[in-house]
Amino acid sequence: MDSIRRTLLATGAAAAAAAASPRVFAQQAGQGGLATSFYEKGNVRIRYQEIGSGFPLLVTPGGGLNSRISNWQTAVINAMEVFKNDFRCITMDQRNATGGESTGPVPVDDPWNAFADDQLGLMDHLGIRQFLFFGNCIGGSFALKLIERAPERVVAAVLSQPIGHRPENPDVMYNLSRDVWAKDFRARRPDVSMETIEKYLHNLYRVRPDFVHSVSRDFVRTCQTPMLVLPDDTPAHAYQTAVDVASLAPNAEVTVYPWKDPPELKARTINRVRTFLKTHQPRTAAR
């Protein structure tokens, strides 16, 4: 009886400890064989992965509102793979991305700050104070919002193929999000009305319609954070917006365009990104 009682007490104590601990979960197998972890803050649950060691580098994949970890496998630059020997690379599914596992409310009133909350919350959860940033596609807008919110934390940023305004197709991001992301999201969350979705997309892409959507030109003119811009020219990746960011930001650099082909030029571009990040990495890592 004493043995049974000790077992029951030990089991109860373990359960109490688990209930009291932060809501952090881990899986053994993630994308590319990496361990996948989760953290929760309020009613937001974020899936993330890490690889490598050294100064922290937060990398956000492209895909618009479907920015998710698995997109790195088909990205022009797979940042998690390319930079894993140089930095502690951290990536995440963005909130409510189709095919991802990060979930949360639809932040109608302030969507760009909600993404920044999730990203900064992940860094807080990992005990990271300062970090480098590499953002692909929508990650360019994430980068600028993060810098606006926490300039003392983002020490340098790479904006790869950033999204932006196209005068001849001003609603390209709104329409892509409505026709692709919203359709899949409402299949998962029929409780969220299309009216709510349209307000959300309006506040993402139409409140600041003529630039990068997340911040103003006036902010970029005063932004002292070092940046490296990798332009692209597709319906969603506006070449002129990328050039404008590089022209306005006092400490911005820009690569040649095009840079994705031939392979030798792409390799030199990746090396330039690596050199840029290492150059701006603080000598004393702040955590």
RACOR-V674084 format. One record per residue. N is the residue number from 1. PSI is psi in whole degrees, 0 to 359 (* if undefined). BURIAL is b if it has 16 or more other C-alpha atoms within 10 Angstrom, else e. D_LAST is the distance of its C-alpha to the last C-alpha in Angstrom with 2 decimals. Layout:
N:PSI:BURIAL:D_LAST / N:PSI:BURIAL:D_LAST
This chain:
1:320:e:49.98 / 2:320:e:47.50 / 3:316:e:45.68 / 4:318:e:45.57 / 5:318:e:44.39 / 6:321:e:41.51 / 7:316:e:40.49 / 8:319:e:40.61 / 9:318:e:38.58 / 10:319:e:35.90 / 11:317:e:35.81 / 12:319:e:35.59 / 13:319:e:32.74 / 14:319:e:30.74 / 15:321:e:31.47 / 16:320:e:30.44 / 17:319:e:27.10 / 18:321:e:26.50 / 19:328:e:27.54 / 20:344:e:25.22 / 21:161:e:22.05 / 22:151:e:19.73 / 23:81:e:21.52 / 24:134:e:19.79 / 25:152:e:22.18 / 26:147:e:22.30 / 27:159:e:25.04 / 28:324:e:26.00 / 29:122:e:27.10 / 30:193:e:25.52 / 31:129:e:26.18 / 32:22:e:26.84 / 33:4:e:26.56 / 34:149:e:22.86 / 35:138:e:21.94 / 36:133:b:21.68 / 37:163:b:19.79 / 38:149:b:20.18 / 39:153:b:18.62 / 40:140:b:20.67 / 41:109:b:20.28 / 42:233:e:23.72 / 43:22:e:26.11 / 44:133:e:23.66 / 45:123:b:22.92 / 46:130:b:20.62 / 47:136:b:21.05 / 48:164:b:18.37 / 49:156:b:18.13 / 50:150:b:15.81 / 51:149:b:16.98 / 52:183:b:16.00 / 53:167:e:13.15 / 54:204:e:11.11 / 55:140:b:8.93 / 56:137:b:8.75 / 57:109:b:12.07 / 58:124:b:13.38 / 59:127:b:17.15 / 60:127:b:19.75 / 61:164:b:23.31 / 62:189:b:26.46 / 63:11:b:29.38 / 64:225:b:29.35 / 65:352:b:29.15 / 66:33:b:29.45 / 67:109:b:26.04 / 68:160:b:25.37 / 69:318:b:23.89 / 70:342:b:27.37 / 71:340:b:27.92 / 72:331:b:25.93 / 73:335:e:28.94 / 74:8:e:31.19 / 75:153:e:28.88 / 76:319:e:29.94 / 77:112:b:26.56 / 78:90:e:25.06 / 79:324:b:21.45 / 80:324:b:20.36 / 81:316:e:23.04 / 82:324:e:23.04 / 83:9:b:19.41 / 84:337:b:18.62 / 85:358:e:19.29 / 86:329:b:17.01 / 87:167:b:13.72 / 88:98:b:12.09 / 89:132:b:14.33 / 90:131:b:14.18 / 91:171:b:17.31 / 92:155:b:19.19 / 93:133:b:22.65 / 94:156:b:22.99 / 95:125:b:24.71 / 96:18:b:28.39 / 97:135:b:28.59 / 98:133:b:31.80 / 99:353:e:31.29 / 100:182:b:27.74 / 101:14:b:26.77 / 102:134:b:24.56 / 103:159:b:26.73 / 104:177:b:27.02 / 105:161:e:29.41 / 106:110:e:30.63 / 107:78:b:29.00 / 108:314:b:32.15 / 109:330:e:31.48 / 110:67:e:28.06 / 111:321:b:27.15 / 112:321:b:24.69 / 113:331:b:22.56 / 114:317:b:22.85 / 115:318:b:21.36 / 116:321:b:18.46 / 117:316:e:18.09 / 118:317:b:18.02 / 119:314:b:15.44 / 120:325:b:13.01 / 121:321:b:13.97 / 122:316:b:13.09 / 123:319:b:9.49 / 124:316:e:9.50 / 125:323:e:11.44 / 126:0:e:9.16 / 127:26:e:6.31 / 128:125:b:4.46 / 129:299:e:4.47 / 130:149:b:6.02 / 131:158:b:8.35 / 132:162:b:11.92 / 133:135:b:14.76 / 134:117:b:18.14 / 135:127:b:20.66 / 136:140:b:24.19 / 137:246:b:27.16 / 138:341:b:26.11 / 139:337:b:22.53 / 140:318:b:23.56 / 141:324:b:24.27 / 142:316:b:21.05 / 143:312:b:19.19 / 144:323:b:21.19 / 145:319:b:20.85 / 146:318:b:17.04 / 147:321:b:17.21 / 148:318:b:19.84 / 149:318:e:17.94 / 150:66:e:14.48 / 151:335:b:15.07 / 152:349:e:12.18 / 153:324:b:9.74 / 154:107:b:11.96 / 155:336:b:12.26 / 156:154:b:15.32 / 157:143:b:17.40 / 158:125:b:20.33 / 159:101:b:23.12 / 160:121:b:25.35 / 161:52:b:28.77 / 162:147:b:27.84 / 163:164:b:30.17 / 164:177:b:32.21 / 165:137:b:35.55 / 166:113:b:38.77 / 167:324:e:41.76 / 168:349:e:44.21 / 169:66:e:42.34 / 170:339:b:40.27 / 171:22:b:39.83 / 172:316:b:38.72 / 173:321:b:35.33 / 174:312:b:36.99 / 175:318:e:39.77 / 176:318:e:37.69 / 177:320:b:35.55 / 178:316:b:38.71 / 179:335:e:40.69 / 180:293:e:38.13 / 181:310:b:35.12 / 182:322:b:37.11 / 183:313:e:39.94 / 184:320:b:37.81 / 185:316:b:35.73 / 186:336:e:38.93 / 187:328:e:40.33 / 188:326:e:37.48 / 189:70:e:37.36 / 190:347:e:40.95 / 191:343:e:40.19 / 192:120:e:38.37 / 193:157:e:41.13 / 194:330:e:41.57 / 195:317:e:41.79 / 196:316:e:38.24 / 197:316:b:37.08 / 198:323:b:38.93 / 199:319:e:37.37 / 200:311:b:33.89 / 201:324:b:34.72 / 202:313:b:36.36 / 203:337:b:33.27 / 204:312:b:31.15 / 205:346:b:33.54 / 206:345:b:36.32 / 207:319:e:34.85 / 208:80:b:33.45 / 209:349:b:35.84 / 210:20:b:36.07 / 211:243:b:32.70 / 212:3:b:29.48 / 213:324:b:30.07 / 214:332:b:26.60 / 215:171:b:26.65 / 216:164:b:29.43 / 217:323:b:30.60 / 218:320:e:30.27 / 219:314:e:26.52 / 220:325:b:26.18 / 221:330:e:28.42 / 222:358:e:26.04 / 223:122:b:22.74 / 224:354:b:21.16 / 225:132:b:18.40 / 226:136:b:19.49 / 227:149:b:21.10 / 228:124:b:23.21 / 229:130:b:25.92 / 230:97:b:27.90 / 231:158:b:31.05 / 232:173:b:33.25 / 233:85:b:36.57 / 234:173:e:37.37 / 235:320:b:38.44 / 236:335:b:34.90 / 237:95:b:33.18 / 238:119:b:34.87 / 239:314:b:35.17 / 240:324:b:36.00 / 241:317:b:32.94 / 242:316:b:30.68 / 243:321:b:32.68 / 244:318:e:32.52 / 245:312:b:28.71 / 246:328:b:28.69 / 247:324:e:31.47 / 248:319:b:30.12 / 249:127:b:26.45 / 250:328:b:26.55 / 251:38:b:23.95 / 252:148:b:24.91 / 253:161:b:26.50 / 254:143:b:28.72 / 255:172:b:29.99 / 256:161:e:33.66 / 257:134:e:35.28 / 258:159:e:36.24 / 259:355:b:33.69 / 260:336:b:33.93 / 261:150:e:37.20 / 262:175:e:38.46 / 263:326:e:36.02 / 264:321:e:35.77 / 265:319:e:34.61 / 266:318:b:32.06 / 267:320:e:30.71 / 268:324:e:30.51 / 269:317:b:28.69 / 270:319:b:26.05 / 271:325:e:25.71 / 272:319:e:25.39 / 273:315:b:22.50 / 274:314:b:20.78 / 275:318:e:21.56 / 276:312:b:20.43 / 277:317:b:16.93 / 278:324:b:16.68 / 279:323:e:18.18 / 280:2:e:15.62 / 281:127:b:12.53 / 282:142:e:10.99 / 283:325:e:12.32 / 284:111:e:9.50 / 285:124:e:6.34 / 286:127:e:3.80 / 287:*:e:0.00
